[in-house]
Amino acid sequence: MTDIEFNEFRNKIGNLMIISAALWLLIIIAQFFIGIFTLIFGYGIATLLIMIYNIVNLVRYFKSISRIKSKTNYVGREAFYNYFSNGFGISVIFMFINLILGGVVGFLGNLYDMILSLYVTNKKEAILNPALNNLD
């Protein structure tokens, strides 16, 4: 993949990450209302705690999006690939934490992030080897 193709691919992934961030914002809102509603039963505390954790991660996620999409702060091929390959394991862990504490909505958000990570990591050779041209 040439540098131009890599930049286009990186921007495409950045746009998909924006969709993920919007999804996480909706999940946080849902967790807030679920947490408030179920606070009476004691379960809401766990949901509100995972909601706070998701807010912190959403802020970090927005910083990652801006780094990946930034033209002036170029993210190299290896750093780009490593971000997604490392993120897969974290998504698996927090998928189940969200499922247990935050409900199905957090599980679905992590599922989207896992699919995005898999999409990028399946393009490893094309990302890390500029001579290859197999993005599709």
N, C-alpha and C positions, 0 to 999 in steps of 0.2 A: 504494500500500500504506500503510495507516495505521500509526501507531507501534506499536499492539498487534500487528498482523499482522507488522510487521518484527521485533519482539521474539520472536514465536513462530518466525518463519523463522530468525532468528539462533540461537535455542536448538536448532532442528532441525539446523542446520549444525554447531553445536557438538557435538551428539551424534554426527553423522557423523564429525566430526574425532576424537572419542574412539575410534571404531571404527578409524580410520586409525592412531591412536597405538598401539592394541593390535596391529594388523597390523605396524607398524614394530617393535614389541617382539619379535614372533615372528620377523621378518626378521633382527633383530640376533642373536637366539639362534641361528638357522640359520646366519648368517654366521660366528658364533663357531665352531660345530662344523665347518662346511665349511673355515674358515680353519685350524683346528688339524689337521684331517685332511689337508689339502693343503699344509701347511707343509713337509712332506718334499720336495715337488716344487718349492718356491719360489713357487708361485702363492698359497699361503696368506697370505703377507705382504701382498699387495695386498688380499685379502679382509678380513684383520684391520684394515688401515688404513681401508678404506671402512666397516667395522663401527664403528670409533671415530668416524669422521665422522658416521655415522648416529646414534650415541648422543648426540653434541653437538646434532644437529638435533632429536632427539626431546625433549631438555630444552627447547629453544627452542619446539618445537611445543606442549608442555604449557603453557608460559607464554602462548602465543597462544590456546589453548583457554580458559584461565582468564580472559583479557581479554575474549574474545568472549562467553563465557557469563555473565560477572559482571554482576549487576544494579546494583551500586554503581559500577562503573567502566564506564559506558556507552560502547560503541563506536559512533560515529556511522555513518550510512549510507555516507558517502563513504569513510571509513577501512576499513569492513567490505568494501566492494566492491574498493577498491584492494589490500587484503591478498590477495584471491583472484586478481585480474587480474594482479598482479605475480608471484604464486606459480606461475602457469601456466608461464611461460618458464623459471623455475628448475627446475620439475619436469621439463621436457623435457630440460634439460641434464643433470641428475643421474640421469634415467632411463637415459641411455646410459652415464654414468660407472658407475652401479651394475651395468649389464649387462656392461660390460667388466671391471670389477674385482671386483664382488661377486656376479655371477651373476644368474640369472633372478629370484630372490626379491626383490631390490632393485628390479628393473625393474617387477615387479608392484605393489610398494608405491607407486612413483612413478606408475604408471598409475592407481591408485585416487585419488591426490591430484590428478592431472590431470582426472579425471572430476568430482571434487568442485569443482575450480576452474571448469571449464566450466559446471557446473550453476549455480553462483552468478553467473558472468559473463553467462550467458544471461538472467538476471533483472535485468539492468542498469537498464532503464527503470523497473521496478516498485520496485527498491531505491532508486534515486536520486530518483524522482518520487513523493512521498507521495500524489498524487492518483490514481495508477494503482492498479488492483487486479487484477493478472493474475499471481498467483503460481503457478497450476497449469499 
